[in-house]
Amino acid sequence: MGTAMTKPKLLIVEDDEGLCRQYRWALPQYELLVVHARPQALAVAQKEQPAAAIMDLGLPPDPDGVSEGFATLEGLARQNPDMKVVVATSHGDREHALRAINSGAYDFCEKPMDIDLLRTIIDRALRVHDLEEENRRLAEAPAGSPIKRIVTANDAMLKVCRTIEKLATTNVSVLLLGESGTGKEALARAVHDLGPRAKQPFVAINCGAIPENLLESELFGYERGAFTGAVKQTIGKIEAANRGTLFLDEIGDLPYPLQVKLLRFLQEQVIERVGGRQTIPVDVRVVSATNQTLEAQVGEGRFRSDLFYRLNSVTVRIPPLRERGGDAVLLARYFLGRLNREFNRNIRGFTDAATASMTQHAWPGNVRELENRMKRAVVMSESRMIDAADLELATMEIEEADLDLRAARLRAERAVLQKALARSNGRLAQAAKLLGVSRPTLYSLMESHGLALDNAQNAALADADAPATPAADPLRRG
């Protein structure tokens, strides 16, 4: 809402000069940006990025109708989706007020307007705007995971992170089990970064991405002349990871003949380069990962049981994204903040359809799929809000909101009460101050909405708009 040195910006879209003068008199606590028509409104809103606006529906060239007013409202909603627009309507004009709310307006105020009512609406609009900005900033930062590369609020995934923290301080072999794209390499790096080998090399190799005839030399290195093209001595991945950590991704794809040689290395901590006869001691911690069921491969004779038990001193199972509750939306918001900076975009968030689609999608490619879809959406989206179509996800049916205006305002009032009580940790004096009402008024509002103090303290923050409480002193057209 601004500081003592800076007034919050408030856009006024009004063609009546007399009413504009009264706005200036009644709202000295704001920096007013006064315009009279749609082109100026869109230009000033884009340049100044005000948090809130008051606009008349009767604008030129249709001052006696509402067509230009609604065109302006829809343009502002597309261009500045976070701005809270308060629409000035004629007394008793319920149809236009409801249509304005459906078109993206934050609230409405009937003419002749009450000064206190208008101030309260604008003040609450700015408070909601600030809360949404704060929520966006928090969403863009990684959630409270102990591992910096993992963004999660899911209990199962947080348990995995805590397990990795504990294992990092030891030297046991770790086997990570999880589908492709679940973050196995990020967790393997965490085992390395959080442990005593953090300043030493971390070397990763994908056992399923290298042809079988090249994999042995990649792992163990080779001597000059060991095979055609071996023109110089080359160390392998294991030797390169000496004193550090070796990450063997997709270990289930390791060819059976190489499993014997890898087992010897794990047991004796020595290797021989291809074409060499000298044993080379190495000190390497091994973290392996697979998306396959190694127990089944052992039973089928495709994976050595002794190697399996050597690799999985501790097994960590990583849940797929579809089992991580709201993590898909949480991760999407994190990626949005990062990709906005990377591609110099200013996309503000997600439509309800996008959020619903992300929640319902099965994410067979897990976090990697989500990141790729987000990258494409941020680059290609032509709107300030990412929709389900931008993510190339099926649009899910969203339950139509109750369009009764009184019921909608009551829901919004309850939501703002819950926000204020949660933000003040149940301290009623502070909550009343946040809401701009007296404590007796707050008690009355809590009672009318059935919010007992003990329940209010546990109320979750809701993304809802705040209504206003009527007051006196009308602001009339001059």
C-alpha positions in Angstrom: 0.0 0.0 0.0 3.0 2.3 -0.1 5.1 3.9 2.6 5.0 7.2 4.4 7.2 8.6 1.6 5.2 7.2 -1.3 1.5 7.4 -1.8 -0.2 4.4 -3.4 -1.2 5.0 -7.0 -5.0 5.1 -7.8 -6.2 5.3 -11.4 -9.4 7.4 -12.0 -11.2 6.7 -15.3 -13.9 9.4 -15.3 -15.0 11.9 -18.0 -16.9 14.2 -15.6 -14.4 17.0 -14.5 -16.6 18.0 -11.5 -16.5 14.5 -10.1 -12.7 14.3 -10.8 -12.2 17.4 -8.7 -14.3 15.8 -5.9 -12.1 12.6 -6.1 -9.0 14.7 -5.6 -10.6 16.4 -2.6 -11.9 13.1 -1.0 -8.8 10.9 -1.7 -5.7 13.0 -0.8 -3.9 9.9 0.7 -3.5 8.5 -2.9 -1.6 9.6 -5.9 -4.4 10.0 -8.4 -3.8 9.2 -12.1 -6.9 10.9 -13.7 -7.9 10.0 -17.3 -11.1 10.4 -19.3 -11.2 7.7 -21.9 -10.2 4.1 -22.7 -6.9 4.8 -24.7 -5.5 6.9 -21.9 -6.6 4.5 -19.2 -4.8 1.6 -20.9 -1.7 3.6 -21.5 -1.4 5.0 -18.0 -2.2 1.7 -16.4 0.5 -0.1 -18.4 3.1 2.6 -17.6 2.3 3.3 -13.9 1.0 -0.1 -12.8 -1.4 1.3 -10.2 -2.7 -1.2 -7.6 -6.3 0.0 -7.9 -8.7 2.0 -10.1 -12.1 3.7 -9.9 -13.9 3.8 -13.3 -17.2 5.0 -14.6 -19.1 2.8 -17.0 -20.4 5.7 -19.0 -17.3 6.8 -21.0 -17.0 8.6 -24.3 -17.9 8.0 -27.1 -20.8 6.2 -25.3 -21.3 8.4 -22.2 -25.0 7.5 -21.9 -24.4 3.8 -22.3 -22.0 1.2 -20.9 -20.4 -0.4 -23.9 -17.3 1.7 -23.8 -17.0 1.3 -20.0 -17.1 -2.5 -20.3 -14.6 -2.5 -23.1 -12.3 -0.4 -20.9 -12.8 -2.8 -18.0 -12.1 -5.9 -20.1 -9.0 -4.2 -21.5 -7.7 -3.3 -18.1 -8.4 -6.9 -16.8 -6.3 -8.4 -19.6 -3.5 -5.9 -19.4 -3.3 -5.4 -15.6 -4.9 -8.6 -14.1 -3.7 -7.7 -10.6 -5.2 -4.2 -10.5 -8.3 -4.0 -8.4 -11.0 -2.0 -10.4 -13.9 -0.5 -8.5 -16.8 0.3 -10.9 -19.1 3.3 -10.3 -22.7 2.3 -11.1 -26.1 4.0 -11.0 -28.2 3.5 -8.0 -30.0 0.1 -8.1 -28.2 -1.0 -11.3 -27.8 -4.6 -10.1 -27.5 -6.0 -13.7 -24.5 -3.9 -14.6 -22.8 -4.3 -11.2 -23.0 -8.1 -11.5 -21.8 -8.0 -15.1 -18.9 -5.8 -14.0 -17.8 -8.3 -11.3 -18.0 -11.1 -13.8 -15.9 -9.1 -16.2 -13.1 -8.7 -13.7 -14.0 -5.8 -11.5 -13.0 -6.1 -7.8 -16.1 -4.3 -6.4 -18.6 -1.7 -7.3 -19.9 1.5 -5.6 -23.3 3.0 -6.3 -23.8 6.6 -7.2 -24.2 8.9 -5.3 -21.2 7.5 -3.5 -20.4 7.6 0.2 -17.0 9.0 1.0 -16.3 6.5 3.8 -17.7 3.6 1.8 -15.4 4.5 -1.2 -12.4 4.9 1.1 -13.0 1.6 2.7 -13.4 -0.2 -0.6 -10.2 1.3 -2.0 -8.3 0.6 1.3 -9.4 -3.0 1.3 -8.6 -3.4 -2.4 -5.1 -2.3 -1.7 -4.8 -4.6 1.2 -5.9 -7.6 -0.9 -3.5 -6.5 -3.7 -0.6 -6.4 -1.2 -1.6 -9.8 0.1 -1.6 -11.3 -3.4 1.8 -9.7 -4.2 3.2 -11.2 -1.0 1.7 -14.6 -1.8 3.3 -14.4 -5.3 6.7 -13.6 -3.8 6.5 -16.5 -1.4 5.3 -18.8 -4.2 8.2 -17.9 -6.4 10.7 -18.8 -3.7 11.4 -22.5 -3.0 9.2 -23.9 -0.4 10.5 -24.9 3.0 12.5 -27.9 1.9 15.9 -28.5 3.5 17.3 -29.2 0.0 17.7 -26.1 -2.2 17.0 -27.9 -5.5 13.7 -29.4 -4.2 10.5 -27.4 -4.1 7.8 -29.1 -2.2 5.2 -28.8 0.6 4.2 -32.5 0.4 4.8 -34.5 3.6 6.1 -37.6 1.8 8.6 -35.6 -0.2 9.7 -33.6 2.8 10.3 -36.9 4.6 12.5 -37.9 1.6 14.4 -34.6 2.0 15.0 -35.2 5.7 16.2 -38.7 5.0 18.7 -37.4 2.5 19.9 -34.9 5.0 20.7 -37.7 7.5 22.3 -40.0 4.9 24.6 -37.2 3.6 26.7 -37.2 6.8 27.4 -40.9 6.4 29.4 -42.8 3.8 26.8 -45.6 3.0 25.7 -46.4 -0.5 22.3 -44.9 -1.4 19.9 -46.3 -3.9 17.2 -43.8 -5.2 14.1 -45.4 -6.6 11.7 -43.2 -8.6 10.1 -42.6 -12.0 12.0 -40.5 -14.6 11.8 -36.8 -13.9 11.1 -37.0 -10.1 14.4 -35.3 -9.1 16.7 -38.2 -8.5 19.8 -36.4 -9.7 18.9 -33.3 -7.5 18.7 -35.6 -4.5 22.0 -37.3 -5.4 23.6 -33.9 -5.6 22.1 -33.1 -2.2 23.8 -36.3 -0.7 27.1 -34.9 -2.0 26.6 -31.2 -1.2 25.4 -31.8 2.4 28.1 -34.2 3.3 31.9 -34.1 4.0 32.8 -34.6 0.3 31.0 -31.4 -0.8 34.2 -29.7 -1.9 35.3 -32.7 -4.0 34.0 -33.8 -7.5 30.5 -34.9 -8.1 30.4 -37.0 -11.3 27.3 -38.4 -12.9 26.8 -41.0 -15.6 23.6 -42.4 -17.1 24.2 -46.1 -17.6 21.3 -46.3 -20.0 22.3 -43.5 -22.3 25.8 -44.9 -23.3 26.2 -47.8 -25.8 27.3 -51.0 -24.0 30.6 -51.2 -26.0 31.5 -47.7 -24.7 30.2 -47.9 -21.2 33.1 -49.8 -19.7 35.7 -47.3 -20.9 33.5 -44.4 -19.8 33.3 -45.9 -16.3 36.8 -47.3 -15.8 38.9 -45.3 -18.4 41.4 -46.9 -20.8 45.1 -47.0 -21.5 46.7 -45.8 -24.8 46.4 -48.5 -27.4 43.7 -50.5 -25.6 41.5 -50.4 -28.7 41.4 -48.6 -32.1 41.2 -44.9 -31.5 42.7 -45.0 -28.0 45.5 -42.6 -28.8 46.1 -41.5 -25.2 45.5 -42.6 -21.6 42.1 -41.5 -20.4 40.7 -41.7 -16.9 37.1 -42.9 -16.4 34.2 -41.5 -14.4 35.0 -43.5 -11.3 38.6 -42.3 -11.2 37.4 -38.7 -11.9 35.2 -38.9 -8.9 38.1 -39.9 -6.5 37.5 -38.5 -3.0 34.0 -37.3 -4.2 30.7 -38.8 -5.2 29.8 -41.0 -8.2 26.2 -40.9 -9.3 25.2 -43.9 -11.4 21.8 -43.0 -12.9 19.6 -45.8 -14.4 21.8 -48.5 -12.8 19.2 -51.0 -13.8 20.4 -50.7 -17.4 24.0 -51.7 -16.5 25.0 -54.7 -18.7 25.5 -57.9 -16.8 29.2 -58.3 -17.7 30.0 -54.9 -16.3 28.1 -55.7 -13.1 31.0 -58.0 -12.0 33.6 -55.3 -12.5 31.5 -52.7 -10.7 31.0 -55.1 -7.8 34.7 -55.6 -7.5 35.2 -51.8 -7.4 32.6 -51.4 -4.7 34.0 -54.2 -2.6 37.7 -53.4 -2.9 37.7 -49.7 -3.9 40.2 -50.4 -6.7 39.8 -50.3 -10.5 41.7 -51.3 -13.6 41.5 -49.2 -16.8 40.6 -51.0 -20.0 43.8 -52.4 -21.5 45.7 -51.9 -18.2 47.0 -54.3 -15.6 47.7 -51.9 -12.8 45.1 -51.7 -10.0 44.3 -48.1 -9.1 42.9 -47.3 -5.6 40.0 -44.9 -5.5 37.9 -43.4 -2.7 34.4 -42.8 -4.0 31.0 -42.7 -2.5 28.4 -44.2 -4.8 24.8 -43.0 -5.1 22.8 -44.9 -7.7 19.3 -44.5 -9.1 16.8 -46.4 -11.2 13.2 -46.2 -12.3 13.1 -50.1 -12.6 12.2 -52.7 -10.0 15.7 -54.2 -9.3 14.2 -57.0 -7.1 12.3 -58.3 -10.1 15.5 -58.1 -12.2 17.4 -60.0 -9.6 14.7 -62.7 -9.6 14.9 -62.9 -13.4 18.7 -63.2 -13.3 19.3 -59.9 -15.1 20.8 -58.1 -12.2 23.3 -59.6 -9.7 21.9 -60.0 -6.2 25.3 -59.3 -4.6 25.6 -56.1 -6.5 22.0 -55.1 -5.6 22.7 -55.6 -1.9 26.0 -53.7 -2.2 24.3 -50.7 -3.9 21.2 -50.4 -1.6 22.6 -50.1 1.9 19.8 -47.6 2.2 16.9 -47.3 -0.3 15.0 -44.0 -0.7 11.7 -44.1 -2.6 10.8 -40.9 -4.3 7.0 -40.2 -4.8 5.9 -39.3 -8.4 4.5 -35.8 -8.8 0.9 -37.1 -9.2 1.1 -38.3 -5.5 2.5 -35.0 -4.2 -0.8 -33.2 -3.5 -0.6 -29.5 -4.5 3.1 -29.6 -5.5 2.3 -29.3 -9.2 0.9 -25.8 -8.7 3.6 -24.9 -6.2 6.3 -25.9 -8.6 4.6 -24.2 -11.5 4.6 -20.9 -9.6 8.3 -21.4 -8.8 9.1 -22.1 -12.4 7.1 -19.1 -13.5 9.2 -16.7 -11.3 12.4 -18.2 -12.6 11.4 -18.3 -16.2 10.0 -14.8 -16.1 13.5 -13.6 -15.2 15.2 -15.9 -17.7 13.1 -14.9 -20.7 12.4 -11.3 -19.5 8.6 -11.9 -19.4 6.1 -10.5 -17.0 3.4 -13.2 -16.8 1.5 -12.7 -13.5 0.0 -16.1 -12.7 -2.5 -18.8 -13.8 -6.1 -18.9 -14.7 -8.5 -21.0 -12.7 -8.7 -23.4 -15.7 -4.9 -23.8 -15.7 -4.7 -24.5 -12.0 -7.5 -27.0 -12.2 -5.8 -28.8 -15.2 -2.5 -28.9 -13.4 -4.2 -30.4 -10.3 -5.9 -33.1 -12.4 -3.1 -34.0 -14.8 -1.3 -37.3 -14.1 2.2 -35.9 -14.9 3.7 -39.1 -16.4 6.9 -37.1 -17.0 6.8 -35.7 -13.4 8.7 -32.5 -12.6 10.7 -32.6 -15.8 7.4 -32.6 -17.8 6.0 -29.7 -15.8 9.2 -27.7 -16.3 9.1 -28.2 -20.0 5.4 -27.3 -20.3 6.0 -24.2 -18.2 9.0 -23.1 -20.4 6.8 -23.4 -23.5 3.9 -21.6 -21.9 6.1 -18.7 -20.7 7.7 -18.3 -24.1 4.5 -18.6 -26.2 1.8 -17.1 -24.0 0.3 -13.9 -25.4 -1.6 -13.1 -22.1 -0.6 -12.0 -18.7 -2.1 -15.1 -17.2 -1.2 -18.7 -18.3 -4.2 -20.8 -19.3 -4.6 -24.5 -19.6 -4.2 -24.2 -23.4 -0.8 -22.5 -22.9 0.3 -25.6 -21.0 -1.3 -27.9 -23.6 -3.4 -29.5 -20.9 -7.1 -30.5 -21.2 -9.4 -27.9 -19.8 -11.1 -29.3 -16.7 -14.6 -28.4 -15.8 -14.7 -25.7 -13.1 -17.7 -25.4 -10.9 -19.6 -22.3 -11.7 -19.5 -19.8 -8.8 -22.7 -18.7 -7.2 -23.5 -15.5 -9.0 -25.8 -14.1 -6.3 -24.2 -10.8 -5.6 -25.1 -10.6 -1.9 -23.9 -14.2 -1.3 -20.7 -13.4 -3.2 -20.0 -10.3 -1.0 -20.7 -12.3 2.2 -18.2 -15.0 1.0 -15.6 -12.4 0.2 -16.2 -10.7 3.6 -15.7 -14.0 5.5 -12.5 -14.7 3.5 -11.0 -11.3 4.3 -11.9 -11.8 8.0 -10.1 -15.2 7.9 -7.1 -13.6 6.3 -6.9 -10.8 8.8 -7.3 -13.2 11.8 -4.7 -15.6 10.4 -2.2 -12.8 9.6 -2.6 -11.3 13.1 -2.4 -14.8 14.7 -5.8 -14.3 16.3 -4.9 -10.9 18.0 -8.2 -9.1 17.6 -6.8 -5.6 18.1 -4.3 -6.1 15.3 -6.9 -7.8 13.1 -9.3 -4.9 13.6 -6.6 -2.5 12.6 -5.8 -4.5 9.4 -9.5 -4.4 8.5 -9.9 -0.7 9.3 -12.8 -1.4 11.8 -13.3 -1.1 15.5 -13.0 -4.1 17.8 -16.8 -4.1 18.5 -17.4 -4.2 14.8 -15.0 -7.0 14.4 -16.7 -9.0 17.2 -20.0 -8.5 15.4 -18.6 -9.6 12.0 -17.0 -12.7 13.5 -20.3 -13.6 15.2 -22.3 -13.1 12.0 -19.9 -15.4 10.1 -19.6 -18.0 12.9 -15.9 -17.4 13.4 -15.0 -18.2 16.9 -11.5 -17.0 18.0 -10.1 -20.5 18.3 -11.3 -21.4 14.8 -10.2 -18.0 13.5 -6.6 -18.5 14.7 -6.4 -21.6 12.5 -8.2 -20.1 9.5 -6.3 -20.5 6.2 -5.6 -17.6 4.0 -8.0 -17.6 1.0 -7.5 -15.9 -2.3 -10.7 -13.9 -2.2 -11.7 -10.3 -2.7 -12.8 -8.1 0.2 -16.1 -6.4 0.3 -16.9 -3.1 2.0 -19.0 -1.9 4.9 -21.4 1.0 4.1 -20.8 4.4 5.7 -22.0 7.9 5.3 -21.1 11.3 3.6 -22.0 10.9 0.0 -19.6 11.9 -2.8 -22.0 13.3 -5.4 -21.6 14.4 -8.9 -20.9 18.2 -8.9 
